[in-house]
Amino acid sequence: MPSNKSVSDAPITQFINCRILRDHKLQRDDLWVREGKILNPEKLFFDEQGYADERVDCEGSIIAPGFIDVQINGGHGVDFSQASDDAGSGVSFVAQKILEHGVTSFCPTLVTSPADVYHKVLPQVKVHDGGRHGAGVLGLHLEGPFISVEKKGAHPEQFLRTFRSGAGSLDDLMEAYGSLDNVAMVTLAPELSGSQSAVRELCRRGVAVSLGHSVANLSQAEDAVRSGASFITHLFNAMLPFHHRDPGIVGLLTSDQVPAGRTVYYGMIADGIHTNPAALRLVLVTDAIAAMGLPPGRHTLGQQVIEIQGLHAYVAGTKTLSGSIATMDECVRHFKQASGCSVEEALEAASLHPAQLLGVSHKKGNLDYGSDADLTLLDDGLNVRATYISGEEVWRKGS
């Protein structure tokens, strides 16, 4: 008598009536999940009717990999760059809130801060998986303090640092941050003396390096990429504009000096980018600050007071942009509308590309067999209907 059970006793969930983002295109197929992983149905042992312990009718939804935000400064009144005895609870609060935007993993981001802030906050923010409690933390993104005075943007000048040893040593990094244990990415300016050594040291420790808040020329940017840098923080903002004689960091998009097999990704808050081949390396970020999800008014970004005027966030009393109040699902929709890109390209910019940047695409950012079942269910307008982490529903619209 044939058995309708698989070789594992773990329950199987089958998502039906859906379009799955797989191999860069939407496919009408079912999605099978067991033990928090995406399952290859061809390897299942089931009877001729098929077997699943639970079926989820997606009602025609798109199923995309869960969104990954690699640059988010806070939200809903929480500023990650504020020293606190309970910084972890603030991160957890934001982690729960961003589930409704389809975000299943993120990198809490700290802007340039005094050393005592880093030393106090960093040990409190642990890398952990997501679940009903909120999106998972892939590690911290430290944006500064090793950045350019000329392109500091909203970062307070009095806390900027250089590599005092002139060699970008581990001592410089540890003096500033206190620890690199929970750090996923560091943004720095590659023209600073000693920066190339710092890039190599960070990459050796598994920390992704991003270039930003910089007046680097193209040669300096290319040197940083050869040393291991793989990302550009908010492309076009807080860096030299493209110039035909020296395109600066922006020139990395078309540089022929990037080592073979190395991909340089770039982050952007999507509010008007035109489609071009470089979009294949685009990583959508929110760069959201504490004001995300709150009414207009005065808020903080680290040591700065920020004013919200409409959709813009400015350093109080200036027209210096300082992050955004965008959510990740808004960025996906804006990117598609402004660029005319495909649905698949818009979704991969918020999932596959950030996973590739952080070196976690073997388990996140895609719906390949064996990957984590972190899922975002969306309607045709790319509005989030539901969010799943490890195959478990953690948020649903209207619930």
Secondary structure in CASP SS format (residue, H / E / C, confidence):
PFRMAT SS
TARGET T0000
AUTHOR 0000-0000-0000
METHOD secondary structure of the structure
MODEL  1
M C 1.00
P C 1.00
S C 1.00
N C 1.00
K C 1.00
S C 1.00
V C 1.00
S C 1.00
D C 1.00
A C 1.00
P C 1.00
I E 1.00
T E 1.00
Q E 1.00
F E 1.00
I E 1.00
N C 1.00
C C 1.00
R E 1.00
I E 1.00
L E 1.00
R E 1.00
D C 1.00
H C 1.00
K E 1.00
L E 1.00
Q E 1.00
R E 1.00
D C 1.00
D C 1.00
L E 1.00
W E 1.00
V E 1.00
R E 1.00
E C 1.00
G C 1.00
K E 1.00
I E 1.00
L E 1.00
N C 1.00
P H 1.00
E H 1.00
K H 1.00
L C 1.00
F C 1.00
F C 1.00
D C 1.00
E C 1.00
Q C 1.00
G C 1.00
Y C 1.00
A C 1.00
D C 1.00
E E 1.00
R E 1.00
V E 1.00
D E 1.00
C C 1.00
E C 1.00
G C 1.00
S C 1.00
I E 1.00
I E 1.00
A E 1.00
P E 1.00
G C 1.00
F E 1.00
I E 1.00
D E 1.00
V E 1.00
Q E 1.00
I E 1.00
N C 1.00
G E 1.00
G E 1.00
H C 1.00
G C 1.00
V E 1.00
D E 1.00
F C 1.00
S C 1.00
Q C 1.00
A C 1.00
S C 1.00
D C 1.00
D C 1.00
A H 1.00
G H 1.00
S H 1.00
G H 1.00
V H 1.00
S H 1.00
F H 1.00
V H 1.00
A H 1.00
Q H 1.00
K H 1.00
I H 1.00
L H 1.00
E H 1.00
H H 1.00
G C 1.00
V E 1.00
T E 1.00
S E 1.00
F E 1.00
C E 1.00
P E 1.00
T E 1.00
L E 1.00
V E 1.00
T C 1.00
S C 1.00
P C 1.00
A H 1.00
D H 1.00
V H 1.00
Y H 1.00
H H 1.00
K H 1.00
V H 1.00
L H 1.00
P H 1.00
Q H 1.00
V C 1.00
K C 1.00
V C 1.00
H E 1.00
D C 1.00
G C 1.00
G E 1.00
R C 1.00
H C 1.00
G E 1.00
A C 1.00
G E 1.00
V E 1.00
L C 1.00
G C 1.00
L E 1.00
H E 1.00
L E 1.00
E E 1.00
G C 1.00
P C 1.00
F C 1.00
I C 1.00
S C 1.00
V C 1.00
E C 1.00
K C 1.00
K C 1.00
G C 1.00
A C 1.00
H C 1.00
P C 1.00
E H 1.00
Q H 1.00
F H 1.00
L C 1.00
R C 1.00
T C 1.00
F C 1.00
R C 1.00
S C 1.00
G C 1.00
A C 1.00
G C 1.00
S C 1.00
L H 1.00
D H 1.00
D H 1.00
L H 1.00
M H 1.00
E H 1.00
A H 1.00
Y H 1.00
G C 1.00
S C 1.00
L C 1.00
D C 1.00
N C 1.00
V E 1.00
A E 1.00
M E 1.00
V E 1.00
T E 1.00
L E 1.00
A C 1.00
P C 1.00
E C 1.00
L C 1.00
S C 1.00
G C 1.00
S H 1.00
Q H 1.00
S H 1.00
A H 1.00
V H 1.00
R H 1.00
E H 1.00
L H 1.00
C H 1.00
R H 1.00
R C 1.00
G C 1.00
V C 1.00
A E 1.00
V E 1.00
S E 1.00
L E 1.00
G C 1.00
H C 1.00
S E 1.00
V C 1.00
A C 1.00
N C 1.00
L H 1.00
S H 1.00
Q H 1.00
A H 1.00
E H 1.00
D H 1.00
A H 1.00
V H 1.00
R H 1.00
S H 1.00
G C 1.00
A C 1.00
S C 1.00
F E 1.00
I E 1.00
T C 1.00
H C 1.00
L C 1.00
F C 1.00
N C 1.00
A C 1.00
M E 1.00
L C 1.00
P C 1.00
F C 1.00
H C 1.00
H C 1.00
R C 1.00
D C 1.00
P C 1.00
G H 1.00
I H 1.00
V H 1.00
G H 1.00
L H 1.00
L H 1.00
T C 1.00
S C 1.00
D C 1.00
Q C 1.00
V C 1.00
P C 1.00
A C 1.00
G C 1.00
R C 1.00
T C 1.00
V C 1.00
Y E 1.00
Y E 1.00
G E 1.00
M E 1.00
I C 1.00
A C 1.00
D C 1.00
G C 1.00
I C 1.00
H C 1.00
T C 1.00
N C 1.00
P H 1.00
A H 1.00
A H 1.00
L H 1.00
R H 1.00
L E 1.00
V E 1.00
L E 1.00
V C 1.00
T C 1.00
D C 1.00
A E 1.00
I C 1.00
A C 1.00
A C 1.00
M C 1.00
G C 1.00
L C 1.00
P C 1.00
P C 1.00
G C 1.00
R E 1.00
H E 1.00
T E 1.00
L E 1.00
G C 1.00
Q C 1.00
Q E 1.00
V E 1.00
I E 1.00
E E 1.00
I E 1.00
Q E 1.00
G C 1.00
L C 1.00
H E 1.00
A E 1.00
Y E 1.00
V E 1.00
A C 1.00
G C 1.00
T C 1.00
K C 1.00
T C 1.00
L E 1.00
S C 1.00
G C 1.00
S E 1.00
I C 1.00
A C 1.00
T C 1.00
M H 1.00
D H 1.00
E H 1.00
C H 1.00
V H 1.00
R H 1.00
H H 1.00
F H 1.00
K H 1.00
Q H 1.00
A H 1.00
S H 1.00
G C 1.00
C C 1.00
S C 1.00
V H 1.00
E H 1.00
E H 1.00
A H 1.00
L H 1.00
E H 1.00
A C 1.00
A C 1.00
S C 1.00
L H 1.00
H H 1.00
P H 1.00
A H 1.00
Q H 1.00
L H 1.00
L H 1.00
G C 1.00
V C 1.00
S C 1.00
H C 1.00
K C 1.00
K C 1.00
G C 1.00
N C 1.00
L C 1.00
D C 1.00
Y C 1.00
G C 1.00
S C 1.00
D E 1.00
A C 1.00
D C 1.00
L E 1.00
T E 1.00
L E 1.00
L E 1.00
D C 1.00
D C 1.00
G C 1.00
L C 1.00
N C 1.00
V E 1.00
R E 1.00
A E 1.00
T E 1.00
Y E 1.00
I E 1.00
S C 1.00
G C 1.00
E E 1.00
E E 1.00
V E 1.00
W E 1.00
R E 1.00
K C 1.00
G C 1.00
S C 1.00
END
